[in-house]
Amino acid sequence: MSSSDTSPATTGEPAGARAGDWYEIRVQGRLDDRWTAWFDGLDLSRADDGTTALRGPVTDQAALHGLLHKLRDLGVPLLSVTRTEPGPTA
């Protein structure tokens, strides 16, 4: 094994710990619930300040980048991307 090996066995993470990390992606604007399917089933919640949070498990970094590309293609301003703990939306 090389010193740059970042497999779960060498990082101390349980196997599969990275798969399905939960994220909250906050955007400017109010997205309707009809977008849920297009955003891989993430929960959408709209705040009184005119923002929308997309929240849920994301398979891997490639899937996260895919979600961000969809938001870019819609022209929705990105406010934040945060890895969160699993659970219901606030």
C-alpha contacts under 8 A as a table, 3 or more apart, distances in Angstrom:
res1	aa1	res2	aa2	distance
1	M	5	D	6.59
2	S	5	D	5.55
5	D	10	T	6.74
6	T	9	A	7.90
6	T	10	T	5.92
6	T	11	T	5.83
7	S	10	T	5.45
7	S	11	T	6.24
8	P	11	T	5.14
8	P	12	G	5.86
8	P	13	E	4.91
8	P	14	P	6.00
8	P	15	A	5.48
8	P	16	G	7.67
8	P	17	A	7.89
9	A	12	G	5.80
9	A	13	E	6.90
9	A	14	P	7.57
9	A	15	A	7.42
10	T	13	E	7.90
13	E	17	A	6.18
14	P	17	A	5.35
16	G	19	A	5.25
17	A	20	G	7.60
17	A	21	D	7.49
18	R	21	D	5.77
18	R	60	D	7.10
19	A	58	V	7.55
19	A	59	T	5.25
19	A	60	D	5.68
20	G	57	P	4.98
20	G	58	V	4.94
20	G	59	T	4.31
20	G	60	D	6.45
21	D	57	P	5.41
21	D	58	V	5.68
21	D	59	T	6.82
21	D	60	D	7.44
21	D	83	R	7.02
21	D	84	T	7.67
21	D	85	E	7.98
21	D	86	P	7.88
22	W	55	R	7.13
22	W	56	G	5.10
22	W	57	P	4.10
22	W	58	V	5.92
22	W	83	R	5.73
22	W	84	T	5.32
22	W	85	E	6.12
22	W	86	P	5.76
23	Y	54	L	7.92
23	Y	55	R	5.65
23	Y	56	G	5.74
23	Y	57	P	6.32
23	Y	58	V	6.80
23	Y	81	V	6.89
23	Y	82	T	5.50
23	Y	83	R	4.30
23	Y	84	T	5.27
23	Y	85	E	7.95
24	E	53	A	6.30
24	E	54	L	5.58
24	E	55	R	4.40
24	E	56	G	6.84
24	E	80	S	7.87
24	E	81	V	5.84
24	E	82	T	5.22
24	E	83	R	6.34
24	E	84	T	6.56
25	I	53	A	5.55
25	I	54	L	5.09
25	I	55	R	6.42
25	I	78	L	7.73
25	I	79	L	7.65
25	I	80	S	5.74
25	I	81	V	4.52
25	I	82	T	6.45
26	R	51	T	6.84
26	R	52	T	5.74
26	R	53	A	4.35
26	R	54	L	6.35
26	R	78	L	6.44
26	R	79	L	5.36
26	R	80	S	5.13
26	R	81	V	6.48
27	V	51	T	5.64
27	V	52	T	5.42
27	V	53	A	6.41
27	V	76	V	6.55
27	V	77	P	5.66
27	V	78	L	4.57
27	V	79	L	5.02
27	V	80	S	7.02
28	Q	50	G	6.48
28	Q	51	T	4.54
28	Q	52	T	6.46
28	Q	76	V	6.49
28	Q	77	P	5.33
28	Q	78	L	6.48
28	Q	79	L	6.55
29	G	50	G	5.31
29	G	51	T	4.82
29	G	52	T	6.15
29	G	76	V	7.09
29	G	77	P	7.80
30	R	46	R	6.07
30	R	50	G	5.94
30	R	51	T	5.71
30	R	52	T	5.37
31	L	35	W	6.86
31	L	44	L	7.52
31	L	46	R	7.43
31	L	52	T	6.31
32	D	35	W	6.00
32	D	44	L	7.89
33	D	36	T	5.54
33	D	44	L	6.52
34	R	37	A	6.94
35	W	38	W	5.21
35	W	39	F	6.29
36	T	39	F	5.21
36	T	40	D	6.64
36	T	41	G	5.02
36	T	42	L	5.89
36	T	43	D	6.59
36	T	44	L	6.71
37	A	40	D	5.35
37	A	41	G	4.98
37	A	42	L	7.73
38	W	41	G	7.20
39	F	42	L	5.89
39	F	67	L	6.47
39	F	70	K	7.93
41	G	56	G	7.90
42	L	54	L	5.75
42	L	55	R	5.31
42	L	56	G	5.00
42	L	57	P	7.32
43	D	53	A	7.85
43	D	54	L	5.48
43	D	55	R	5.12
43	D	56	G	6.25
43	D	89	T	7.47
44	L	52	T	6.59
44	L	53	A	5.63
44	L	54	L	4.64
44	L	55	R	6.55
45	S	52	T	5.57
45	S	53	A	5.26
45	S	54	L	6.67
45	S	89	T	7.55
46	R	50	G	7.05
46	R	51	T	5.91
46	R	52	T	4.38
46	R	53	A	6.40
47	A	50	G	5.83
47	A	51	T	5.46
47	A	52	T	6.13
47	A	53	A	7.88
48	D	51	T	7.30
55	R	89	T	6.95
56	G	86	P	7.27
57	P	86	P	7.54
58	V	61	Q	7.79
58	V	63	A	6.31
58	V	64	L	6.21
59	T	63	A	6.04
59	T	64	L	7.66
60	D	63	A	5.35
60	D	64	L	6.39
61	Q	64	L	4.92
61	Q	65	H	6.16
62	A	65	H	5.16
62	A	66	G	6.20
63	A	66	G	4.89
63	A	67	L	6.30
64	L	67	L	5.16
64	L	68	L	6.33
65	H	68	L	5.00
65	H	69	H	6.11
66	G	69	H	5.05
66	G	70	K	6.32
67	L	70	K	5.12
67	L	71	L	6.43
68	L	71	L	5.12
68	L	72	R	6.20
69	H	72	R	4.93
69	H	73	D	6.07
70	K	73	D	5.02
70	K	74	L	6.29
71	L	74	L	5.12
71	L	75	G	6.35
71	L	76	V	5.51
71	L	77	P	7.73
71	L	78	L	7.57
72	R	75	G	5.04
72	R	76	V	6.07
72	R	77	P	7.51
73	D	76	V	7.74
